[in-house]
Amino acid sequence: MSCCSRLSFLLIILGLSISCCGAVEEITKCGLRCSQGLQCKSKNMTFSDPDRPCRKRLSSLPSEIVEDLKIFTVLKCIKERQCSTHLKVKGTLIINEHIRGVEMCSISMNTLQYQCVVVKFNKQAYKKFTARSVEIEYDCFRAAVAEYTYVTLTTIPYYCDVFIKQVHQVGDCTNKEVGRNIPTCIAGKLDYVIHKTQKILSVQVSDFVEDYAYNVRLCHKWFICEDLGINALIKVQDSKEVTLPYSQLLPCLCIEGWSVLPDARRVQLCPFKNYTAELWNGITYDHVTQELAWELACPVEVGVNLCWMTGSNDHCIDLQDSFYKVQQKVRYSRVDPHPRLCVKFTTDEGFWVRCPFASGYIPGMANGYRILCSDSVLQHNVQIKFYRCFLTVYLANCNHCDFIDSRDCDAFYWIHVLQSSSSALQKSVSAFDPIVQKNVCGHTRNLSLLKVLPPTLS
């Protein structure tokens, strides 16, 4: 339904009619025109008092003086694609000896700005038009694209109940003539080439207003297109091609462009809607807090749960009480890593399974793993054995060597150990504290046990 249709009912209640732009005419200059032979002159005003007193209607006045009011959107152009929108107001009235002229006003319903013109008839010339219908046309009312204007036509002098009023919607950028001639409507055309090796997009811009600079940026489209801080400005004299780096090709990644003009229309190109695979790769694991987390990078309705991959790797068994609908981020607390522990993502289009510990690599851990030692470890070297880097080993100063939670021990420092593709890795860890203490413990997590607490959603 058009904007005119949506407003019609309200305007009828207010006693107003509404006209839409319809066909749009191009003009090179504006002015006042009266019926042939009727001499008239105009004076522009920026305000008209709507509460000014009116004269009592004379009995000698015909029943209808102001017969009709027509409003049109016109384009005043200084050159091709350099136009502005104006209103052409055409009033029809019957000349009477008591009517000396008319006043036409246009009031913006956005800014409440008044534009008025007072048209007076030549005293001698209008007498031969008495009781005849004449037309007065004025097309110098400035108007913004797509705005609503309130137009009135009253007589001079102003007689009570002798007037006509109407609301007009100025043509918007969807109108063919307006869209191709108003600079703020000309959004341009974007084409792109992906260079996956360099992870950059080459963007070509065409069909835009070349007298103005042009902005290009990358953004993630949610309710609005959120800026990623990746943008380029094409100056008037510059090449019309820019390169923009990207980190991931996501379904919501868009290329956006617009002319450097106030309220300029923007064009968006979102060509990666089928690139859903990247969405499921953002799983992170924190060894300190044992938190497994995943954050939604694009607005997708998705359910997330943990599952256990079977030995044949052809089926992942859902873990009880781990399924959640994700709005932004999901967190699973106190999770022990294991090659068969996986995350399942389910949408209306199917499901995807990602196993972050399957190859011994955990995103965000710099391709390595950490072991924990206390400041009071013995001075001599300690041999620690890893199995494909899945075991987390703590060396700590504790009162008992059978502790379960490493947080029961004293302060620790981290030693970094790179991952190994071999089935076992020997690592020597030198102590840093010369004080010899007895209670030095070693502890490994039992990976046959899976501890999962309900996830935290955010």
FENJO-V161276 format. One record per pair of residues at least 24 apart in sequence whose ideal C-beta (glycine too) atoms are under 8 Angstrom apart, sorted by sequence separation. I is the first residue (numbers start at 1). J is the second residue. D is the distance in whole Angstrom. If there is no record, write none. Layout:
i;j;d
I;J;D
I;J;D
This chain:
i;j;d
68;92;4
146;170;6
212;236;7
251;275;6
276;300;8
301;325;8
302;326;6
371;395;7
372;396;7
66;91;7
67;92;4
145;170;6
146;171;7
211;236;7
250;275;6
251;276;6
337;362;7
66;92;8
67;93;6
95;121;7
115;141;5
144;170;7
145;171;7
146;172;4
183;209;5
188;214;6
190;216;8
210;236;7
214;240;8
216;242;6
218;244;5
249;275;5
304;330;5
306;332;7
316;342;5
318;344;7
66;93;5
67;94;7
115;142;7
143;170;5
145;172;6
146;173;7
217;244;8
233;260;8
65;93;6
145;173;6
183;211;8
216;244;7
218;246;6
250;278;5
251;279;7
316;344;6
360;388;5
389;417;8
65;94;5
183;212;7
203;232;8
205;234;6
225;254;6
249;278;6
250;279;7
306;335;8
360;389;5
64;94;7
97;127;8
220;250;7
222;252;7
248;278;5
296;326;6
309;339;8
360;390;7
389;419;4
65;96;7
95;126;6
221;252;5
225;256;6
296;327;7
309;340;4
386;417;7
388;419;8
389;420;6
62;94;6
104;136;8
220;252;5
294;326;8
296;328;5
308;340;6
309;341;8
388;420;7
409;441;7
97;130;6
145;178;6
220;253;6
221;254;5
295;328;7
296;329;7
308;341;7
309;342;5
357;390;7
62;96;7
65;99;7
95;129;4
96;130;6
102;136;6
104;138;6
110;144;7
206;240;7
219;253;8
220;254;7
295;329;4
308;342;7
372;406;7
376;410;7
386;420;7
388;422;8
395;429;7
61;96;6
95;130;5
96;131;7
106;141;4
108;143;7
205;240;5
218;253;7
219;254;5
294;329;7
306;341;7
307;342;5
374;409;7
375;410;7
388;423;6
60;96;8
95;131;7
108;144;7
120;156;7
204;240;6
205;241;7
218;254;7
293;329;7
294;330;6
306;342;7
307;343;7
374;410;5
375;411;6
387;423;7
389;425;7
61;98;6
94;131;6
95;132;6
106;143;7
110;147;5
145;182;6
204;241;5
205;242;8
218;255;6
219;256;6
293;330;7
306;343;6
307;344;5
316;353;5
374;411;7
375;412;8
387;424;6
406;443;7
60;98;7
94;132;7
95;133;8
109;147;7
110;148;7
118;156;7
203;241;7
217;255;8
218;256;8
293;331;5
305;343;8
306;344;7
374;412;6
375;413;7
386;424;7
401;439;7
403;441;7
94;133;6
95;134;6
108;147;6
109;148;4
145;184;7
202;241;6
203;242;5
216;255;7
217;256;5
292;331;7
293;332;7
304;343;6
305;344;5
373;412;7
374;413;8
385;424;6
386;425;4
400;439;8
58;98;6
93;133;7
94;134;8
108;148;8
109;149;6
145;185;7
202;242;8
203;243;7
216;256;7
217;257;8
291;331;6
292;332;4
304;344;7
372;412;5
373;413;6
385;425;7
397;437;6
399;439;6
401;441;4
403;443;6
92;133;6
93;134;7
108;149;6
109;150;6
202;243;5
203;244;6
216;257;5
291;332;7
304;345;6
305;346;8
372;413;8
373;414;8
385;426;6
386;427;7
398;439;6
400;441;8
401;442;8
92;134;7
107;149;7
201;243;7
215;257;6
291;333;6
303;345;7
304;346;8
372;414;6
373;415;6
384;426;8
385;427;8
397;439;6
92;135;5
93;136;8
106;149;5
107;150;4
200;243;5
201;244;5
214;257;6
215;258;6
225;268;7
290;333;7
291;334;8
292;335;4
302;345;5
303;346;4
371;414;7
372;415;8
383;426;6
384;427;5
397;440;6
398;441;5
30;74;8
91;135;7
106;150;7
107;151;8
200;244;7
201;245;8
214;258;7
215;259;8
289;333;7
290;334;5
291;335;7
302;346;7
303;347;8
309;353;8
370;414;5
371;415;5
383;427;8
384;428;8
396;440;8
397;441;8
90;135;6
91;136;5
106;151;5
107;152;8
200;245;5
201;246;6
214;259;6
215;260;6
252;297;7
290;335;6
302;347;5
370;415;7
383;428;6
384;429;6
395;440;6
396;441;5
30;76;6
90;136;7
91;137;8
105;151;7
199;245;6
200;246;7
213;259;7
214;260;7
252;298;4
290;336;7
301;347;6
307;353;7
309;355;6
370;416;6
371;417;6
382;428;7
395;441;7
25;72;7
27;74;5
29;76;7
90;137;5
104;151;7
105;152;5
199;246;6
212;259;5
213;260;4
221;268;7
250;297;6
251;298;5
252;299;6
300;347;6
301;348;7
369;416;8
370;417;7
381;428;5
382;429;5
394;441;8
395;442;6
396;443;7
24;72;8
26;74;7
27;75;7
28;76;7
89;137;7
104;152;7
199;247;7
212;260;5
250;298;5
368;416;6
369;417;6
381;429;7
394;442;7
23;72;8
24;73;5
25;74;5
26;75;5
27;76;5
28;77;7
88;137;7
89;138;5
103;152;8
104;153;5
208;257;8
212;261;6
221;270;6
248;297;7
251;300;7
294;343;7
309;358;8
339;388;8
368;417;7
369;418;8
381;430;6
382;431;7
393;442;6
394;443;5
22;72;7
24;74;7
25;75;7
26;76;8
27;77;7
88;138;7
89;139;7
103;153;7
209;259;5
285;335;7
368;418;5
369;419;6
381;431;8
393;443;7
19;70;8
21;72;7
22;73;8
24;75;6
26;77;6
88;139;4
102;153;6
103;154;5
208;259;6
292;343;8
339;390;7
367;418;7
368;419;6
380;431;7
393;444;5
19;71;5
21;73;4
87;139;7
89;141;7
102;154;7
103;155;8
203;255;6
205;257;6
209;261;8
285;337;6
338;390;7
367;419;6
377;429;8
379;431;5
392;444;7
86;139;6
88;141;8
102;155;6
103;156;6
337;390;6
378;431;5
391;444;5
392;445;5
86;140;7
87;141;4
101;155;8
102;156;6
201;255;7
203;257;8
377;431;4
379;433;7
391;445;6
48;103;7
86;141;6
87;142;8
101;156;4
103;158;8
194;249;7
377;432;7
379;434;6
30;86;6
86;142;6
87;143;5
99;155;5
100;156;5
371;427;8
373;429;6
377;433;6
391;447;7
26;83;7
38;95;8
48;105;5
85;142;8
86;143;6
99;156;7
100;157;7
375;432;7
376;433;5
379;436;7
390;447;6
84;142;7
85;143;5
109;167;7
361;419;7
371;429;7
373;431;8
375;433;5
378;436;6
384;442;8
27;86;8
85;144;7
98;157;8
360;419;5
374;433;8
376;435;6
378;437;7
85;145;6
93;153;8
283;343;6
382;442;8
40;101;7
98;159;8
360;421;8
376;437;5
87;149;6
89;151;6
91;153;5
93;155;7
378;440;6
25;88;7
192;255;6
280;343;8
377;440;6
87;151;7
89;153;7
292;356;7
376;440;7
74;139;6
190;255;6
280;345;5
48;114;6
67;133;6
279;345;7
374;440;7
47;114;5
72;139;8
190;257;5
46;114;6
48;116;5
45;114;8
46;115;7
47;116;7
62;131;8
188;257;5
46;116;7
73;143;7
187;257;7
188;258;8
44;115;8
45;116;4
187;258;6
188;259;7
276;347;8
283;354;6
285;356;6
44;116;7
45;117;7
187;259;8
280;352;5
285;357;8
44;117;6
45;118;6
91;164;7
186;259;7
276;349;8
281;354;7
283;356;5
43;117;7
44;118;8
280;354;5
42;117;5
43;118;5
184;259;7
277;352;8
287;362;8
42;118;7
183;259;7
222;298;8
276;352;8
42;119;5
43;120;8
184;261;5
187;264;7
190;267;6
192;269;7
220;297;7
222;299;5
285;362;5
41;119;7
42;120;8
71;149;8
183;261;6
184;262;7
187;265;4
189;267;7
220;298;7
221;299;8
284;362;8
285;363;8
287;365;7
40;119;5
41;120;6
184;263;6
186;265;7
187;266;6
188;267;6
190;269;5
192;271;7
284;363;6
285;364;7
40;120;7
71;151;6
184;264;5
185;265;5
187;267;4
283;363;6
284;364;5
285;365;7
40;121;5
41;122;8
87;168;7
183;264;8
184;265;6
282;363;7
39;121;7
40;122;7
69;151;7
281;363;8
287;369;7
38;121;7
39;122;4
87;170;7
287;370;6
38;122;8
69;153;5
32;117;7
34;119;7
85;170;5
39;125;4
85;171;7
32;119;6
34;121;8
38;125;6
39;126;8
66;153;6
37;125;7
38;126;6
66;154;8
66;155;7
65;155;6
37;128;8
38;129;6
37;129;7
173;265;6
85;178;7
35;129;7
65;159;8
69;164;5
71;166;6
73;168;8
38;134;5
40;136;7
42;138;7
44;140;8
66;162;6
68;164;8
69;165;8
65;162;5
66;163;6
69;166;5
71;168;4
73;170;5
85;182;7
61;159;7
66;164;5
73;171;4
83;181;4
84;182;7
35;134;4
81;180;7
82;181;8
83;182;6
34;134;7
35;135;5
81;181;6
34;135;7
35;136;8
58;159;7
61;162;7
80;181;8
82;183;7
34;136;5
55;157;5
57;159;5
73;175;8
75;177;6
81;183;7
33;136;8
34;137;8
55;158;6
56;159;8
57;160;5
75;178;7
32;136;7
33;137;4
54;158;5
55;159;5
56;160;6
57;161;6
77;181;6
32;137;7
33;138;8
54;159;6
55;160;7
57;162;6
73;178;7
81;186;6
287;392;6
32;138;5
52;158;7
54;160;4
75;181;6
31;138;8
54;161;8
75;182;8
30;138;8
31;139;7
32;140;8
30;139;5
31;140;7
336;445;6
338;447;5
341;450;7
30;140;4
336;446;8
337;447;8
336;447;6
27;139;6
338;450;7
336;449;7
336;450;6
335;450;8
336;451;6
335;451;7
334;451;5
335;452;6
334;452;7
334;453;5
332;452;6
333;453;4
332;453;7
333;454;8
333;455;7
332;455;5
333;456;7
331;455;5
330;455;5
331;456;4
330;456;7
331;457;8
330;457;6
331;458;7
81;209;6
329;457;7
82;211;7
328;457;8
329;458;5
322;452;6
327;457;7
328;458;6
319;450;8
324;455;6
326;457;7
327;458;8
319;452;6
321;454;7
322;455;7
324;457;6
16;150;8
7;148;7
308;450;8
3;146;8
306;452;6
19;166;6
21;168;8
24;171;5
18;166;7
19;167;7
20;168;8
21;169;6
16;165;6
17;166;5
18;167;5
19;168;5
20;169;5
21;170;6
16;166;7
17;167;7
18;168;7
19;169;7
21;171;3
16;167;5
18;169;7
21;172;8
24;175;6
26;177;7
304;455;8
24;177;4
21;175;6
23;177;8
24;178;6
26;181;7
11;167;6
21;178;8
7;167;7
290;451;8
7;169;8
4;169;6
3;169;6
